[in-house]
Amino acid sequence: MMPFGLRDALDILIMALLLYYLYRIMKESGTINIFFGVLSFIVVWVLASQILEMKLIGTVLDKFMSIGLLVLVILFQDQIKRFLVELGDHKRWRFLRNLFHHAKHETANESRQYVLPIVYACMSMSKSKTGALIVIQQDIPLESYERSGDCINANINSRLIENIFFKNSPLHDGAMIIADNRIKAAGCILPVSHDTSVPRSLGLRHRSALGIAQATDAFAIVVSEETGYISVAHRGKLSTRLSSTDLEHLLSEAWTKE
């Protein structure tokens, strides 16, 4: 029997980290039950085929495993994309990137020119109970969602944001997408979350915000048309009834997290 060495410990550690990231992403995307189901199937397959050497069950499970990976890739392509983006762009690797790249990152003062117009627009729409849904891109690109709406490609401006979500505007029902410090598109269609834990009192805008926050790492801001409350969805979680200070803090994080 081979002795347990450093290589074995490193092997277990890497596998544990990969499973942890998969677990976190699946939990944030609302598919955690599927994660446990797949994990249980793999455990049964290893026990039956590799350890107990049960030929009949092992052969059947081997056939499922041969096509199971392809099925999982098709079903969870968004989660896999997000997993790979986070794996390659996680903060633990940033010091390595900085050794080779001298990218300019947003400072707190620089971010205010983008954050404050959004905060002012949201507070104004909150007072008038004007419904709004604003998505701010992070590491995962949102081009596919941008194409579902109308191209804007304008500077971030509070008056423009309010005009787009004005009740008589043709774009007020969809989502606005902000990326690369610009308003890229409006009237965009987002995936809707089917999470059963979402309160019934929350409408389609909140479910769309949570849906994009589960599928990507974007920040999604919602202004309720019924109550005027401001909410933010990020990483599969929905924070409701935010103040202007709370909103400014979260948006500053979105611009300065690098």
N, C-alpha and C positions, 0 to 999 in steps of 0.2 A: 504493500500500500504506500502510495506516494505521500510524503510529509506535506502538511499544510503550510504554504509559504506566502511570501509577500505578493507574488503574482496571483495566487488564488484570492487573497484578500482584496487586491485591486480589481480583479474580475467581478467579485461580488459587489463591491462598492459602485462600480460603473453601472452594473445591471440595476442596482437599487436606485441610483439616481435617475436612470432612464424611466423606470417604472413610476418613480415619484412625479416626474414631469408629465408623463402620460396621465397619471391619476389626477393631477391638478388641472390639466387642460380639459379632460373629460368631465370633471366635476363642474368647472366653470361653464362648459358648453351644455350642461344638462343631460349628458349621456353617461353618467357614472354607473348606472345599472348595467349598461352594455359592457363597460370596462370590466366589472366584476364577473359578468357572464363569460366573456372571452378568457379572463384569467382562470376561472374555474374549469373551462373546457381544456385549457392548456395543462393544468394540473392533472386532470383525469387522463389526458393523453399520455403524459409522461409516466404516470403510475402504471397504466395498462400496457403501454407499448414498450417502455424502456426498463422499468423496474420489475414488474410482475411478469413481463413477457407473455401476455395473453394474446395469442396470435390472431384469433378471429376479431376481437374488439380492436386490437391494435391495428389490423389491416383496414378496418372500416374507418377508424379515426385518422389513420394516415391519409386516406383519400380526402377526408374533409379538410385536413390541414393543408393538403396540396393546393386546394382551390380557395381555402379560407382567407389566405393573405391577400389574394387579388380582390375578393369580395370586400374585405375590410378597407383596402385602399380606395375602392370606388365609393363606398358608403361614407367614409370619413376623410375625404380628401381635404376638406377645410381644416379639420383638426390636425391632420398630418402636416399640412403646410404651416400652420401656426406653431406646431411642435418644432419643426426644423428651423423656423425663423427665430424662435426663442432660444433654441439650442445654439445657434450661430451668433446671436446678438445679445446674449445675456450679459448682465453687468459683470459677471466674473471674468469675462473674456475681454472687457473693454481696455484693460491696461495693456493687453497684447496689441490690440488694434492701434492704440495711441503711439506705440513704438514705431509703427510704420506709416501711420496716416496722421496728418496734422489738420484734421477736420475742425472747422470752426463750430463750436456749440453755442447755443443760445444762453446768455446770462439772464439773471433775474430781471435786470433793467431792460434788456432788449426784448424779453418776452412780453413785457407789459403793453407794448404797442399793439400786440395781437390779442392779448388776453382781455384788456379793458373794454375794447369795442364790443366783444361778445358778451361780457358781463353786463354792460350798460344796456345792450339790446335785450338781453334776457330779463333784466329787471323791469324794463319798460313794458315788454310784452307780458310779464307776470302781472303788472298792475292793471293792464287792460284786458287780461285773460285772453290773450292771443296765443293760440296753440302753435308750438314750434318743435322741430326736431333737428338738431345740429350734430353732425358726426365729425370728429377730429381724428384724422389718420395718425397712426403711430408707426410701428415698424412694418406691419403687414399692409401691402398696397390695397387700395380700394377702387382701382380702375373699373372693375367689372360692375360695381354698384354705380359709379359715376356715369357709365354709359346708359344706365336705365333712366337717367334724368336728362335735363337740359344743361348744356355747357354754359358756365358763367365766366370763370377765369378772371376774377376781379380781386382787387385789394380788400382786405377785411375791413369792413366799415359798418358801424352800428346802424346807420340809417338805411343802408342797403339791406341788411339782415331783416330789419323791421318791415321794409317794403315787400320783401319776398314772402314773408309770412303774414302779410296783411290779408284779412279774410276774403277780400275780393280778388286777390292775386291768383292767377292760374297755377302757381307753383306752391301754394301754401300747404297743400295736403301731403306733399312728399318730404323727403329729408334733404337737408343741405349738407354737402360734404366739403370739409376744409382740409387741404393738404399742402405741404410746402409753403405755409404761411399765406395761402391764397384761398379764396372761395372758388372751388373747382366746378361744382355743379349744384343744381337744386331740382326739386321735384323727383328725387331719386327713390327707388323702391328698395326696401331692406328686407332681410329675412325676419320672419315673425317667430318669437320664442313660444314654445308650447309648454313651458315650465308650469307645472300645476301649483307651485308654491306662490306664484304671482297673484296678489289680491285681485278679486273680481272687479273691484272699484277702479282699477287701472285699465286704461283703454288701449287702442291699437298702437298709438305712438309709443307708450311705455313698453309694450311687447316687442315692437320693432327695435327700440333702443336696446333692450336686453338681448334680442336676437343677434344684432350686429356685434354686441359686446361678448357674446358667446362664440360667435364664428371668427372674430378677429380680436386684436388687442386695442381697438379704437375706443376713444371716449365718446359717449353719446349723451347729449344734453336734451332734456325734454321740458317744455313749458306746457303745463296742463291747461287746456281750453276751459275745463269745468271749474277748476279751483284756483288756477294761477300759480300753483306750486311748481318749483323747479326741482328736477331730479337728474341724476347722472348715473349712467350705467357704464361699468368698466370691469373687465375680467369676470364676466358672468354675475356681477353683483349690482344691485340697484339701490342707490342712496336717494332718499326722497326728502322733500321739504327742506331744501338747502337755502341758506342765506347767501347774500352777495359775497360775504367773506369766504364762506365755504366754497362757493363756485370759483372765486378767484384763486383760491389755494389749489383746487383740483386742476384748473386749467394751467396754472403756473407749473404744476408738476408735469403736465402733458408736454409743455414746451421746453422744460429744462431737465427732463429725466435723463437725457444723454450725458 
